[in-house]
Amino acid sequence: MPGLGATPFGYKIAEPIRGWKVLPTRAGLVPFTLHKPMLEQFQVLSGVSVPSTITAEDGTLFRESLLFTHRGLSGPAVLQISSYWQAGEFVSINLLPDVDLADFLDVQRAEHPNQSLKKHPGDATAKTSGRVPAAAWAKSQTSCSNSSTYVSSKRWSIR
């Protein structure tokens, strides 16, 4: 990456030293880009930051903000977990780390029995409350069919 001021000079010196294991380089502190089907689902959330927990397959977990962007996912949690993620591994993302979704939905059903989930705006707009609107979340659960993504009630696993 000479454009960034980096060269393989140190690696070339270290490689021939007996007993030293030189690991291959890879990008770290980088955002995750999403494939078109998932990107289209979350386009409406571009610019929205939400609290999250993100866990790598090795168990490394970060509890920080996640930012939806026009290209995918970024923010402190994503940038940090990218240093622990390996190509082909899953990353689990919990967008409601402080909410028991089943309890939340039960309360909403009790308080608003004639309102459908798709019309429910959430606690407030995502930009002011820090939560993903319920309608966008419901859409993500029902229309995501990407084979490398598993969407459950409040957690994604993305490979």
Disulfide bonds with the S-S distance in Angstrom:
none
